């Protein structure tokens, strides 16, 4: 029996919620079928495979995150924009750990080119325009910011900073201050 109301969109939302609960790596069509109390075969009319489901969750997470970052960046520039951008990622990861992991799923080039990942890159470059970086420094800075933010967030979420007396928030602010100073020192103006 096919459940009325099952759609690719509903399955994607449920898959994203499941990812937040049990981890993105644990999301499968079988796990989702158990959640809806249906047979696995009934979901294959809506999603092709577990990889297709995970790709849909990744695309949804990228869109959610881009919308959040865009809203938080509105009207900001310089260090204020840099901090808003970084904090939006960190807050999203804390609220939606499975979706945050999903947003880092490697997509095929065609899918990536039409995803909200493009918006993320555009917003990062918009922030960097405030630092007056020319190429190739701007590309280096995009990669550095992504590495620092994702690395910090991943380590923090895994409990990697819980072994010292220095508060993680204090280190986060120090990191943002340091990135701002570095970017300002690399600008051409």
Secondary structure, DSSP 8 states (H G I E B T S, - for coil): ---TT--HHHHHHHHHHHHHHH-GGG--HHHHHHHHTS-HHHHTTT-SSHHHHHHHHHHHHHHHHHHHHHHHHTT--HHHHHHHHHHHHHHHHHH-HHHHHHTT----HHHHHTSTHHHHHHHHHHHHHTTT--TTHHHHHHHHHHHHHHHHHHHHHTTTTTTSSS-HHHHHHHHHHHHHHHHHHH---
